[in-house]
């Protein structure tokens, strides 16, 4: 299953160190299925998006993902991919960038030909450079955001709601970031998505942010001092304040780290998919 991680550190850029894979320490670890790509997106002082990513087919060198990367940004978006659609290529690797926004997705849905028709009707088919359902989902969000005069929340709501009503859906979990804001969706309840709101430290000796999962690690002393919001596929430390987002949640985190959670989507997809409905490769990519 793909791993999502979003970090919002507030209005001031902070430094954070990321590792996107842990080096295997045992034969048991080495026997696990290797991921198909890894990447991280940030924004510079002018608000311009930057993405560092690499397709990681099993035969390739994973040094890109295992080396420490020290980055500075107000928001960070990391993703480790297990492919459900599309080859192991750079163009299919998350995060994706459109209209200065960054996006990553964990899930799968079907009838991409119909979605392609929808994108063509909106005049945004050229936004899709690869073969993934994820990039197509992002293109629909981008089109709907343009139609909503730049309102990202409205764009996400319209795009997810249309797919939920019109296409077969397994999971549409996602994180979308700009230099100032972060949005996330958990829909439906197929895969978990968790959030942690951590206030600014009141003393210089407070422990740094050190969020770890089996695939993504983020470390930052500055983020701890400033306060931050984390959104991740799974809780990444023993902090008891992690909470699981409800199915249908749309999360918006603002520059002052205010968090709003709404539930604007249909209660369930009109055409839900199960693992048995997916192709063998897609089903394998969606298992925990």
Buried (B, 14 or more C-beta within 10 A) or exposed (E): BBBBBBBBBBEEBBBBBBBBBBEBEEEEEEEEEBBBBBBBBBBEEEEEBEBBBBBBBEEBEBEBBBEEBEBBBBBBBBBBBBBBBBEBBEBBBBBBBBBEBBBBBBBBBBBBEEBBEBBEEBEBBEBBBBBBBBBBBBBBBBBBBBEBEEBBBBBBBBBBBBBBEBBBBBBBBBBBBBBBBBBBBBBBBBBBBBBBBBEEBEEEEEEBBBBEBEBBBBBBBBBBBBBBBBBBBBBBBEEEEBEBBEBBBBBBBBBEBEBEBEBBBBEBBEBEBEEEBBEEEBBBBBEE
